[in-house]
Amino acid sequence: VGGIKEVVREGETGCLVPVERQQVSPFEPVHPERFSEDLARKINPLMKDKWLADKMVKAGRQRAIKAFSWSAIAQRTRTLYESVLETKHAYIS
């Protein structure tokens, strides 16, 4: 789905599974068997290794807080506004 590559860091905060989807609704995988196998290939090691799964959960939570919390979003918004104002001020001066 859109944006997921920006959220998930492969092998660190989760797993990305490639999928070629239909171009029209219902957007199902073009090759469902391949997608199922690829998905199982990513999930099975996590099911077998609780330590690895827990490590990804913790890393994912930390990434979510650092990059996507309201305070992080507010700081990025403030930085953007400040850069726009600096650019406008430089243009006017």
C-alpha atoms as one frame of an Amber mdcrd trajectory, in Angstrom:
protein
   0.000   0.000   0.000   1.092   3.565  -0.449   3.601   4.883   2.049   4.481
   1.564   3.597   8.074   1.672   2.302   8.573   4.934   4.185   7.238   3.407
   7.405   8.730  -0.092   7.416  12.476  -0.600   7.381  13.079  -4.062   5.983
  14.441  -6.444   8.602  14.536  -3.731  11.274  10.970  -2.600  11.966   9.160
  -5.179   9.870   9.143  -6.975   6.568   8.195  -5.839   3.107   6.573  -8.366
   0.824   6.560  -7.557  -2.877   3.214  -7.885  -4.590   2.092  -7.156  -8.114
  -1.552  -6.151  -7.859  -4.373  -5.816 -10.330  -4.722  -2.273 -11.639  -8.474
  -2.141 -10.977 -10.659  -2.984  -8.002 -10.398  -5.237  -6.042  -6.600  -4.837
  -6.532  -5.909  -8.481  -5.702  -2.456  -9.979  -6.300  -1.854 -10.902  -9.935
  -0.036 -14.041  -8.733  -1.720 -14.999  -5.432   0.304 -18.187  -4.984   3.597
 -16.305  -5.324   2.394 -13.625  -2.919   1.324 -16.269  -0.374   4.725 -17.951
  -0.596   6.594 -14.648  -0.280   4.453 -13.652   2.697   5.035 -17.008   4.412
   8.778 -16.672   3.765   8.761 -13.416   5.761   6.364 -14.477   8.539   7.700
 -17.956   9.330  11.077 -16.813  10.716   9.274 -14.363  13.010   6.946 -17.084
  14.236   9.945 -19.275  15.050  12.093 -16.576  16.652  10.291 -14.650  19.415
  13.443 -12.621  20.142  13.601 -11.377  16.531   9.879 -10.592  16.486  10.136
  -8.677  19.781  13.175  -6.799  18.498  11.223  -5.653  15.418   8.228  -4.656
  17.545  10.407  -2.488  19.788  12.266  -0.953  16.840   8.954  -0.257  15.097
   7.542   1.467  18.157  10.645   3.621  18.548  10.534   4.571  14.863   6.837
   5.424  15.127   7.469   7.673  18.119  10.525   9.332  16.602   9.194   9.865
  13.090   5.400   9.841  13.280   4.318  11.073  16.723   2.386  14.345  16.919
   5.409  16.076  18.433   7.620  14.879  15.556   5.039  16.011  13.004   4.669
  19.378  14.757   8.441  19.886  14.710   8.653  19.076  10.986   5.733  21.438
  10.314   7.414  24.195  12.306  10.699  23.649  10.459   8.860  23.829   7.137
   7.053  27.044   8.084  10.297  28.610   9.295  12.041  27.739   6.027   9.157
  29.247   4.036   9.303  32.420   6.102  13.094  32.635   5.691  12.748  32.184
   1.946  10.009  34.814   1.777  12.082  37.206   3.888  15.162  36.663   1.698
  13.046  37.250  -1.415  11.574  40.493  -0.070  14.882  41.873   1.227
